[in-house]
Amino acid sequence: MTVQDTQPPVPARPLPLLAIAKESFDLLFTNLGAFVAAMAVPLVIELLAVWAFWTTYGPEMVRLSMDGGGSFGAPGIFFLRMFGLLLVLMIAYALFAVAWHRFALLGAGDRPRVLPAVQGRHMRFLLLTYGVGLLIGLIAMAALVPLGALRVNSQILLVLVSFGLILIFTRWQLAFPAIAVDRPLGLGGAWRASRGQTLRLFWLFLLVVVPPAAVRWLIDRTFQQDMGAFIMTGTISLPAAAGLAISAVMGYVMLAMLVGAISGAYRRLVLQQTS
C-alpha cells in the first residue's frame, strides 16, 4: 500500500514524545557501527570543505567584518562563496539523512554503507531541503517587509514571527522521510498529516536536539581559541583540527537524533494512519 498525499483517514493520537525520543536514542547508541558507516563519507566531505574554505577565505572574512569589503571589493562575492560552502555541506547532510531515515524506517534490511549509492532520492531530498529553506525565507520576507515599511520595531513581534516560521518548518519535516523511503508525500500532505501535532512535534525535536547541541557547544567553547586562530590566519593547528573533527561528529550525533525522531513521528502520523 502506498502513502497518498492526502489527509490521513484516521485522526492521529497525540505523539508519545518520550517514546519517540527513546527510540531515536536507542537507534543511535545500539547501532554505532551503522552510524559510523552512514557518517563516514559525509564527515570527510564536511571536514574537507570547511578546511578548504577557511584556509582560502578565513583571513578575508576577518577583513570583511572589519571594513565591510576586504580585498573582495563587493561583499556579495564573499557571500556567494559562502553559499558554495553551504551547498557542499547540504550534500553531506542529504547523504547522511537519507541513509539514517531508511535505516530507521526499513531496519536492518537497509543498513547504511560506508560508500553510499547516490540515487534519485538523494537529489529529491536535497532539492526539497533547498525548497523548504527558500519557502521559509519568502514567508519571512512577506511577514517582515510590511513591518519594516510600517517602521514597526517590536522584539515581541520578531520573536512571534520567528516562532511561527519554526512551527511551519517543523510540520513540513514529515515530507523528508517519505522521500528517503520512496513514498509520495509532499509538503501539503505533510502539513495535513501533522495537523493537531504542531507543538508536540516542536517539543519532540527540541527534546532530541538540545542535549547533543549543548555538548557540541561545550566542545566549540573548549577549542574556541584554536579554531578562531585558524579562521584568522588560514593556518590550521592540531588542536583546531581536533576541535573541528569532534564538533562535526557531534553535529552528526545531533542530526541522527533528529532524523530518528522525524522518522518516528512519520511512522505514527503517516504510515500507521494509512495502513
Steps between C-alpha positions, in 0.01 A plus 500: 500500500631844413473816704291753313549873529162534670368552848538189720164325526525445877562787746849460638553448871731740686859412429674317787798735531708302747443170315611649167800670662602168659465323164726761340756462781492119482528501121821699524675349801415136427613534138825694525651303214215600270534860619872507419433348158231760423719785629835406345473654154288803603745574783798493265316724252413747776847514655673544163253771394533692828879469500530615137260790545656647814853439376417694184262767629550515877719811511273668242200437723673679785582799279144499364356523850738787582469725193190371324674389184848363543697428186189354335367848432134401484389308811259302279790301357593373844144401582468326165800288595344440841194370318727256316620366836139467616416304184779250570393465864139437391619223268676335793186548711279339236727196469485438873133587555372276220705205629386551860135551407505175304669315785247635749199404285620190315720349770788260448389438143652832400797560725715800406806430289836674524485583128142616433337426166378845394155471344211720397363513853813684612447770238131531590592523868756772428263695277225485762748620763581807293134543401385505861778744589393728214133484599581580862709794381217630280248465783739686730534782246123517453462542876795730572493736201160649593620542858807684372292715267276597791810566713385246756794422726368247749713219637186313603370501142836379371498215752143406402585502129809289562305252710232476233764426235648227720156339541441505123844349442424234762178386335666466160761261636279196440562533126869413538473139625240439229757594235765284668281188477360586155141571608290787364436767760540865410507806720121521487466140613754556778303805612174305516656197664645715780175681572444526872858392574687825436611580853569134583726475196677818608560369852606161365766648275616730778521202737733301276710791369580699814721241684744433210488869404605593854790254486607641164486853641730398785741343251500815287565709811791274597669540161377854436840667516668247270219505243488879515872513422442264206231728355710814548823361353383226264754266659359204688663361812461155651266621780289689245476190280398291801239757598353511150489119477342444841249779444405354160449152649274648768311677224424162342398360838253788526383438143455126565286575805289747303460270198405213730231716662364618163485138383319399818243776452460410132440136589217591737341791315523366145583131473281377785215736408486380141556129554 
